[in-house]
């Protein structure tokens, strides 16, 4: 079975190699590595790994954290290898079919950010509703989202910004990015975490900014 392992490790030569060796000794096969963030002397990497059938994912945590200075932030089931070129592919797909831009965006973003779902929402007066949604997006009754419009991409704290209860099920981490000049936003849900990091918010800002321009000019 495949898993996505997010690790925080010292940003120095040999750290990732030591983690890879430890995982290999535990029977895991590394399928791919993606650098999420580098700052303040540490790195955050996503590792796609394959475990033999019957082995629990806990062995991944034990193996990785046997390396000094390494912390496992999350372990999630994962399908396939990491693909870091999906942003460009999604932009091209939307550019070629702008009429389906919002559904394509909602469906494509969870794959890029390894999230569970995405929804495009808009606010009109005191009413908010969805314009597009991905597979697995939670069903909700239309209600107001008073934090729209957004000035920038943010992590949504349900204690501060009201959201429908189904959005927060399964300890879902939420991020939202403005989508053009209208009170419209892309909301991304990551059930079970991990939390969205600043580098991921920056990528989301860049992507939605380009998509908003493409849809405006089409």
C-alpha positions in Angstrom: 0.0 0.0 0.0 1.2 3.5 -0.8 1.5 6.4 1.7 2.4 10.0 1.6 4.8 10.8 4.5 5.4 14.5 5.3 8.7 14.9 7.3 10.4 17.9 8.8 14.2 17.4 8.8 17.4 19.4 9.2 18.3 21.2 6.0 21.8 19.8 5.7 23.5 17.3 3.4 22.7 13.7 4.2 19.5 14.2 6.1 17.2 13.0 3.4 19.5 10.2 2.6 19.5 9.0 6.2 15.7 9.1 6.2 15.6 7.1 2.9 18.0 4.5 4.4 15.9 4.2 7.6 12.7 3.7 5.5 14.4 1.2 3.3 15.5 -0.8 6.3 11.9 -0.8 7.5 10.8 -2.4 4.2 9.5 0.8 2.5 10.1 1.6 -1.1 10.4 5.3 -1.9 8.4 6.3 -5.0 9.1 10.0 -5.1 10.1 13.1 -3.1 8.8 16.6 -3.3 10.3 19.6 -1.5 7.4 21.5 0.2 9.4 24.1 2.1 12.9 25.2 3.2 13.4 27.8 5.9 15.1 28.5 9.2 17.5 25.6 8.9 14.9 22.9 8.2 13.2 21.3 5.2 9.7 19.9 4.8 9.5 17.1 2.3 6.7 14.9 1.1 7.8 11.3 0.4 5.6 8.9 -1.5 6.4 5.4 -0.2 5.2 1.9 -0.8 4.8 -0.6 2.1 4.5 -4.3 1.8 1.0 -5.6 2.3 0.1 -6.1 5.9 2.7 -3.7 7.4 1.1 -0.8 9.4 2.0 2.8 8.5 3.3 3.2 12.1 6.6 1.6 11.0 7.2 4.6 8.7 7.0 7.0 11.6 9.3 4.9 13.8 11.8 4.5 11.0 11.9 8.2 9.9 12.0 9.5 13.5 14.9 7.2 14.3 17.0 9.7 12.4 18.1 12.6 14.8 16.3 15.8 14.2 13.5 14.3 12.0 9.8 14.7 12.8 7.0 13.1 11.0 4.2 15.6 10.5 1.6 13.3 8.9 1.1 9.9 7.2 -1.8 9.5 4.7 -2.8 6.9 2.1 -1.6 7.9 -1.3 -2.0 6.7 -4.8 0.7 6.9 -7.5 3.9 8.8 -7.7 4.4 12.5 -7.0 3.9 14.8 -10.0 5.3 18.3 -9.4 4.3 19.5 -12.9 0.6 19.4 -12.5 0.1 23.1 -12.0 1.4 23.8 -15.5 -0.8 21.0 -16.9 -3.9 22.4 -15.2 -3.3 25.9 -16.4 -2.9 24.6 -20.0 -6.1 22.5 -19.6 -8.1 25.5 -18.4 -6.6 27.8 -21.1 -7.8 25.4 -23.7 -11.3 25.1 -22.3 -12.1 28.3 -20.3 -15.8 27.6 -20.2 -15.1 24.6 -18.0 -12.4 26.5 -16.1 -14.0 26.5 -12.6 -14.9 22.7 -12.6 -11.5 21.9 -14.0 -9.9 24.0 -11.3 -11.9 22.4 -8.5 -11.1 18.9 -9.7 -7.5 19.6 -10.3 -6.4 21.4 -7.2 -6.8 18.5 -4.8 -4.4 16.4 -6.8 -1.8 19.2 -6.9 -2.0 20.0 -3.2 -2.7 16.4 -2.1 -5.9 17.5 -0.5 -9.3 15.7 -0.2 -11.5 18.2 -2.0 -12.0 21.7 -3.4 -14.9 24.1 -3.8 -15.3 27.4 -5.7 -17.6 29.6 -3.8 -19.1 33.1 -4.4 -20.9 35.6 -2.2 -23.8 37.8 -3.4 -25.1 40.1 -0.7 -25.6 37.9 2.4 -25.9 34.6 0.4 -23.0 32.4 -0.5 -23.1 29.3 -2.8 -20.8 27.0 -4.7 -20.0 27.5 -8.4 -18.0 24.3 -8.8 -16.8 21.4 -6.7 -14.5 18.4 -6.9 -15.2 14.8 -6.3 -15.6 14.1 -2.5 -16.5 17.7 -1.7 -18.8 17.8 1.3 -22.5 18.5 0.7 -23.8 21.5 2.5 -26.9 23.8 2.7 -26.3 27.2 1.2 -25.4 29.8 3.9 -23.4 33.0 4.1 -19.6 33.1 4.2 -19.1 36.5 5.8 -15.3 36.4 5.3 -15.8 36.8 1.6 -14.3 38.6 -0.3 -10.7 37.7 0.6 -7.8 40.0 0.2 -5.2 37.2 0.2 -4.8 33.5 0.5 -5.4 32.3 4.1 -5.6 29.3 6.3 -9.2 29.2 7.5 -9.7 28.9 11.3 -13.3 27.7 11.9 -13.1 29.3 15.3 -12.7 32.7 13.6 -14.1 32.3 10.1 -17.5 30.6 10.1 -17.7 27.6 7.7 -20.3 24.8 7.3 -19.8 22.0 9.8 -19.2 19.3 7.1 -16.1 21.3 6.0 -14.4 20.6 9.3 -15.3 16.9 9.6 -12.4 14.5 10.1 -10.1 17.3 11.4 -10.0 18.9 8.0 -7.4 21.6 7.4 -8.8 24.4 5.3 -7.2 27.0 3.0 -8.9 29.6 0.8 -7.6 31.8 -2.0 -9.3 34.8 -3.8 -10.3 34.1 -7.3 -10.4 37.3 -9.3 -12.0 40.6 -8.3 -15.4 39.3 -7.4 -16.2 38.0 -3.9 -15.2 34.5 -5.1 -12.8 32.1 -3.6 -11.3 28.6 -4.0 -11.6 26.6 -0.7 -9.3 23.5 -0.3 -9.9 20.9 2.3 -7.3 18.4 3.6 -9.0 15.9 5.9 -6.7 14.8 8.7 -4.1 17.3 7.8 -1.3 18.2 7.6 -1.7 22.0 8.0 -1.1 24.2 4.9 2.3 25.7 5.1 3.3 29.2 3.9 5.0 27.8 0.8 1.8 26.0 -0.2 -0.3 29.1 0.3 2.1 31.0 -1.9 1.7 28.3 -4.6 -2.0 28.4 -4.3 -1.9 32.2 -4.6 0.1 32.0 -7.8 -2.1 29.3 -9.3 -5.4 31.0 -8.6 -4.0 34.4 -9.8 -3.1 32.9 -13.2 -6.4 31.0 -13.5 -8.4 34.2 -12.6 -6.5 36.1 -15.4 -7.1 33.3 -17.9 -10.8 33.2 -17.1 -11.2 37.0 -17.2 -9.5 37.3 -20.6 -11.4 34.4 -22.2 
